[in-house]
Amino acid sequence: MKKFLLSGLMFCFSFLPVMAENIHFDDGIYKLKSVDNDNSKIENEYYKDGENEDSWTSKVEIIYHPDVSNPLKYASDMDKKISTKENLLLLKFVQNKKLDIAVLTYLENELKDDCACFIYNVLKYEKHPDKGIMVLRFAKKYIVNSNEDIKRIANEVKLINDDYMERIIISPIPPIVKENIN
């Protein structure tokens, strides 16, 4: 009887949808809100409750590049691209060649709908266990209304940058969700 009951329960649970785990980072809980699968990469975007891709204060992204094999080279190429863009400012780039992990941070300025903001980005690049590479990105948005805001943001980013780099280094990258969640 116990085997029959156990088999029945396992059969029922095998048809439940696989749900993405919430991500806990920077004292916030981020829930999966969108999956973009374009065959060259898969992106999962996580937001806090009440936030979405159009309105957010911080977010977490997981990106899987199945056709890229070297996370250090990919991160180095991103470092070079960031250095050439006018609206991006590279803050720090570090690599651990033994572990095949790279981390970079940068600031991005954005003007959208007459609203100026800075976006602080910290990214970790590492090998996927099977094939390709994974990228974990944390982004925090700062609204800019005055020169005082710019000074305040610069001081905060200067204070948090090393801490956020350490946090992202020790943060495991959750499995990628390949199918849309809706």
N, C-alpha and C positions, 0 to 999 in steps of 0.2 A: 504494500500500500504506500509506504514512504517513497519507494522508487517511482511509483506512478505519479504521486503528487509532485515530487521533485522534477520529474520529466515534464509534467504539465506546466509548472511554473517557468521552467527554463524555456519551453516552447513559447509561452506568452511573452516573456521578456525579450526573446530574440527578435520580436517585431516592433519593439519600441524604437523611436528615432534616436540616433546618437546626438547628444546635446554637447555643445562646446562648454568648456569650463569657464567660469568667470576668472578674470585676471585681477589679482590684487597687486597694486603698485602705487607708490607715493601716497599711501593712506587713502586710496580710493579703490572702488570696485568697478571694474569695467566689464561690460557685457557685449557679446558679439552682436553687431547690428548689421553688418554687410559682408558678403563674400563675393569677390570678383575673380572669376576663373577664366582667363583668356588664353589658356594652353601654354603660353610662354612663361607665365607666373600665376600664382594664386595669392590673393591678398585677403586677409581677414581684418576688419576694422572693429575695434572695441571702444565703446563710449560709456560714460557714466549715465545713470538714470536721468532721463529728461534731456539728454544731449544727443545730437546726431551729426551727420556730416556737414550740415548747413549751420549748425549752432553748437559750438563746443568750447570748453575751456582747456581740456586735456583729453588725449586719446592714446590708445595703444594699437599698434599694427603689427601683424605677423605676415611676412612675405616669404613665399617659397619659390625659389628659382630652380626648377628641376634640371635645366640645361647648363647651369653654371657650376663648375667644379672646384674653384679655388676662392674661398671667402676672403683671403688676404689680398689677392689681386683685385677682386671685385671692389673691396673696400678702398683700396688704393686708387682705383679708377674713379670711385665716387669722390674721394678726397680731391683729386685733380679737377673734377667737374665743378665741385663746390667752389674751389679757388678761382675759377674763371667766371662764375656768375656774379652779376652786379648786385643782385638782391640777397646774396648769401654771404655769410661771414663764418669761415671755419674757426672753431674754437680750439679743438684738440683732436688728435688722431693717434691712437696707440694700437700696437699689434702684439700678440703673443704667438710667435711662430711655432712653439712647441705644442700649444693647444689648438692651433689653427683658428684663433679668434681675433677679431679686430673690433674696435669701438671708436666711433667718431661722434663729435658733437658740433653743432653749428647753429647759428641764428639765421632766420629768414625774415625779411620784412615783406609785408603784404598789404596792399590797399584794395579793399573790396567793399563795394557799396558805400563809398565815402568814409569807410572806417579803416584807420591805420592800425596795424598791429605787428608785433614781433612774435615769431614762433620759435621757441627753443626746442631743438631736436637732439635726441641721443639715440644712437643706433648700435646694435651689436650684430656682427656677421659671424656665422659659424657653419661648419659642415652639417648637412642633414645626415642622420644615421645611415640612410640607404643610398641616396643619390641627390646631388645638387647642394644648394646652400639655403640656410634660413636667415632671415633678418628680423630682429625684434626692434621696434621703434617706439619710443615714447615721445610725445610732442605736447608742449604746454604753450597755450596762447596768452599773450599779454596785449591788452588794448592800450593804445597810445593816444592820449589827448593833449599832452603838453611836453615841453622839454624836461620838466621835472619827472614825468613818467619815464622818459628815456633813461635818465640818470638812475632812477629807482630800479628799473628793469636790469640795467647793466650791472648794478651792484648785486642784485639778487642772483643773476646768472653766474656772476663771478664766484659768489659764495656756494652755490649749489652744484656747480659743474662737476667737480671731482666726486662728490657724494653720489650724484646720479650715475656717473660712469661706473662707480663701484657697485651700485645697486643693479644696474643692468647686466654687469658682468656675472654676478652671482644668480641672476634670475634665470630659471630654466625657460626655454622656449616651448610653450604648449604645442601640441600637435595641430597641424593645419586642418581647417575644415574645408572640404572641397566642394560641398554642395550648398546651395543657397539655403538660408535658414527659414525663409518664409513658407 
